[in-house]
Amino acid sequence: MAKLTTKCCSSTSTCEKTSDFKFYAPQAKKVELGGDFNNWKADKNPLKKDAAGNWKTSLKLKSGRYQYRYLVDGIWQNAQEPVECVPNAFGSWNCVIEVAK
């Protein structure tokens, strides 16, 4: 699940919004987030697991449209909730999050 929360915006600063990502995988050993925002280097954005088996992380993103996927124990997965998806060059789909201005 990707959720946006505005953190700062003013006429003199660059607007960044906090985007919350969540993936339910209670049996997983590792969950990471890869996308346009980190050049698909999923190891740069590991998620932390809570007691209920939800893996979570938050990123500050500038306005724009980003593609992303979760890397769950070495296997790319899409978001579990309904989100916009676009085809990728590998014959599967990438999730899309849009950060408004």
C-alpha positions in Angstrom: 0.0 0.0 0.0 1.4 3.4 -0.9 0.0 6.4 0.9 1.0 10.1 0.6 1.2 12.6 3.4 2.4 16.2 2.8 5.4 17.1 4.9 6.4 20.5 3.6 5.5 23.0 0.9 6.2 26.6 0.7 6.8 29.0 -2.2 10.5 29.0 -1.5 11.1 25.3 -0.9 10.9 22.2 -2.9 7.7 20.3 -2.0 8.4 16.8 -0.8 5.7 14.4 0.4 6.1 11.4 2.6 5.0 8.3 0.8 4.2 5.3 3.1 4.7 1.8 1.6 3.4 -1.4 3.2 3.5 -5.0 2.2 2.0 -7.9 4.2 4.3 -10.9 4.3 4.5 -12.5 7.8 6.7 -15.4 6.6 9.2 -13.2 4.6 12.8 -12.8 5.8 13.4 -9.6 3.8 11.3 -7.0 2.0 12.8 -4.1 0.0 11.4 -1.4 -2.2 12.8 -0.7 -5.7 11.7 1.9 -8.2 12.4 5.0 -10.3 13.1 6.9 -7.1 16.2 4.8 -6.2 17.2 3.6 -9.7 15.7 0.2 -8.9 18.3 -0.4 -6.2 15.9 -2.1 -3.7 18.6 -2.6 -1.1 18.6 1.2 -0.6 15.0 1.0 0.8 14.5 -1.9 3.1 11.2 -2.2 4.9 10.8 -3.0 8.6 8.5 -5.8 9.8 6.0 -5.2 12.6 4.5 -7.9 15.0 1.5 -8.4 12.6 3.7 -9.3 9.6 3.4 -5.9 7.9 6.6 -4.6 6.3 6.7 -0.7 6.2 8.8 2.1 5.1 8.4 5.8 4.3 10.1 7.9 1.6 10.2 11.6 0.9 9.4 12.0 -2.8 9.2 15.1 -4.9 6.2 15.6 -7.1 6.1 13.3 -10.1 5.1 9.8 -11.2 7.1 6.9 -10.0 7.1 3.2 -10.9 8.0 0.7 -8.1 7.9 -2.9 -6.9 8.6 -4.8 -3.8 11.5 -7.3 -3.6 10.3 -10.1 -1.2 13.0 -12.6 -0.4 14.6 -12.0 -3.8 11.3 -12.2 -5.8 9.8 -9.0 -7.3 6.1 -8.5 -6.3 3.5 -5.9 -7.0 1.5 -4.0 -4.4 -1.2 -6.1 -2.7 -3.9 -3.4 -3.0 -5.4 -2.2 -6.2 -3.0 0.4 -7.7 -2.3 1.6 -11.2 0.2 -0.7 -13.0 2.1 -0.3 -16.3 3.9 -3.0 -18.3 7.7 -3.2 -17.9 10.4 -4.5 -20.2 10.5 -7.9 -18.4 7.0 -9.0 -19.4 5.5 -8.2 -16.0 4.0 -5.1 -14.4 5.3 -2.2 -12.3 3.1 -0.3 -9.8 2.7 3.4 -10.1 2.5 6.1 -7.5 1.8 9.7 -8.4 3.0 12.5 -6.0 1.0 15.6 -6.7 2.5 19.1 -6.5 
